[in-house]
Amino acid sequence: MAIDELAAAVDGLPLVDHHVHGALRGPVDRAGLEGMLTESGRAIPGWMTQFDSQLGFAVRRWCAPVLGLPTHAEAADYVARREELGVQEVTRRLLAASGVEHFLVETGYEGDAILSPAEMAAAAGARADEVVRLETVLEDLARSGVGAGELPARFPEVLAERTVDAVGLKSIVAYRFGFDFDPQRPSTSEVVAAAGRWLRTGGRVDDPVLLRFLLWTGVDRGLPLQLHAGYGDPDIELHRCDPALLTGFIKLVEPHGTDLLLLHCYPHHRNAGYLAQVFPHVYFDVGLAVNHTGARSAAVVAESLELAPFAKVLFSSDAWGPPELHHLGALLWRRGTQAALAQWVAAGEWSVPDAIRVARMIGRDNARRIYRLDER
């Protein structure tokens, strides 16, 4: 009976997805869908299918019934049903089934291909707010014709304008360089010199001086600052994305009072849990890994609850594109949370009220506090 009460509470919990991207705006064929069921970015070999993965199996198990198919429907039948329903109906069903009440949508990656925060809110019947990517703001500023000498003063102004209604910031320094950067704030002369080199060559910003400048400008802005850590696409070098490498930066940021949120973190999530325990302004999630580990995601969720205080752990899906990822991110997190907490309740280690309270903290309340969502 106690376990049933816990399961009902977790299943019915309205979630805040504190780091997510929009669902696809247009239709996608099977090859396109399979390409979005992996972080690889490389062409899928002809002798395999991405449906033969933990995530692919989870789609057939958990998303198929939402679209009116039997569980474990064949991949071909699943893709045909998606095409039959159309992109809007597939998105509506899967977003609604996620039980997310509030999406914090990061808009910096291929925004034209996905729904905006307002469109996400309309499709899901939920709330949505924006998280702004620092690197995208600088790249947009560069296209406006800003000079290197103007950039150090102009970027903070543009960022303030761009984030008037945003709830947070995001950096992908892990992709563009790694976490083994000099943690000190760069001087104005260093930024001008680096900006001159970068503006002459163009392209995406990957100069470590400019990336540090972005981070420190984000710290000065004072909004919660999200940092992708760990697992991601082939742009990263995984050993350089261990959040433990951020320790020097974390210490320097602490007096400024800006919260740092380590995203995903797998397979370094235990290191992230340590950082969240010892530094009051550090938080973390295991979002991206939950989807991609599928039936093994319960183990990842349980590991995220080992060391950090529960007020420092958040739920996210990091879904981008197929709404299957938005739905599964929530569903697999709920299942993993239920499995871990039920085991501890059954062993007499935890009470049911405490287990329900912790689930609410991680699934909803921590994000509402950190991003000040109740003030909006």
PyMOL commands that set and color helices and strands:
alter all, ss='L'
color gray80, all
select helices_A, chain A and resi 2-11+30-35+54-63+65-67+75-85+87-98+111-113+117-124+134-143+151-162+173-176+188-201+208-221+238-240+243-256+269-278+287-304+310-312+323-346+352-370+373-375
alter helices_A, ss='H'
color red, helices_A
select strands_A, chain A and resi 15-20+100-106+127-133+168-171+225-229+260-264+282-284
alter strands_A, ss='S'
color yellow, strands_A
deselect
rebuild
show_as cartoon
